[in-house]
Amino acid sequence: MNVLSPFFNLFEPVFAWFQRRLGLSRLGWLFVGPNLILFGIFTFVPIAINFVYATTGGVKLLPFERPFTGAENFRTLFQCGDYLDLSTCNRDIFWRAILNTLEFSLLQVSLMLVFSVLTAVVLNRKILGRGFWRGVFFYPVLLSPVVVALLWKWMLQSQGVLNAGLAAAGLSPVNWLSDAGWAFFWTIFVSIWAHMGFYTLILLAGLQAIPRDIYEAAEMDHASPWRTLTRITLPLLMPNLVVVLVLAAIRAVQIFDEVFVLTGGGPGSATTFIVQFIYQTGFAEQIHLYGLAAAASLALAAFLVVLTLLQLRLGRANERAGKEG
C-alpha cells in the first residue's frame, strides 16, 4: 500500500463534491484551469498588448498614455520611394535587416540541411566509436547560445586563437569580425556548428526507422552508394527532411543571441537581422520606439505563421503520399 494514500484520501470528499457539482465531463477543467490561466496571462495578454503598441505612437511606455495612430507604424516601416533602392525607404535599416535575414536563412538552412544529412548518414553506419561521435556532434546543442558566441568570439577576435595560429604560420592576421564578408560568414558557420546536432538527431532517428532489408535488396542488385542515397535514403527520409527544413528556417529567421554577442550586428549593418532590429528599435536606442518595434514583431510573427502552415501542409502531403505509396 502506498504510504501517501492516507494523505490523498483526505482530498477525496473535495473532489467528490466537485464531481457532483461539475459533472464528470467537466471535471478535467478543474485541473487544467490554472495552467490555462497562466498560459493566457503570459502568452495571450502580451500578444494583445503588442497589438496595442503597434497601433499607437509616442515614446510613452504605458499603453493608456500612447495616442492611437492606426497603421502608421506599418506605413513607416514599409513605405519606400523605390523598393530597389533602400536609401529611399523611411526605415532603410529595417529593409537591410530583412535582406540580411533572408540571405542568412537561405544560406544557413541550405548548408545546415546538407551537413545534417551527411553527418546523420555517417553516424548511422557501423563506425568505430559511433556513440562517442554522436555525443560530440550533439554536445554544442547543450551549450547556451551566449556561451557559444563568447567561445567563438574569443577565437575570432583580432588577438584571438585563430589569428595567433596564422601568425605562428607566418601569415598575416585577418579581421574576422571587422570585415563585413567574413563577419557574415562566421555568423552562418557558428549557427550551423551550434545547432546542427539537433537536426542530425532528427535525421538519424529517421534513418534508423528505414528497414534494413531495403538496403540489403539494393546491395544484391549492385546499386551504387549514390543511387542508394538518392533512390532509397532521401525519399524515405523526406518526412524528417521536411521537419528539419521548416524548423531550421524558423530558427534562422529568429536568429539573435549568437549574432548579437558575436558581432553586435556589425560591422555597420552587415549582420543586423530582423530580431536585432526589433530589439534595438524598442529598447537599445536612446529614443525607445515601442510602436515600430511592435509592428516589426507582428510582421515577423506573420511570416513565422506562414512557415508553420507550410510545415503542416507539407507534412500532410507527405503523409498522404506515404499512404498512397
Beta strands, then each sheet from edge to edge (+ up, - down):
end
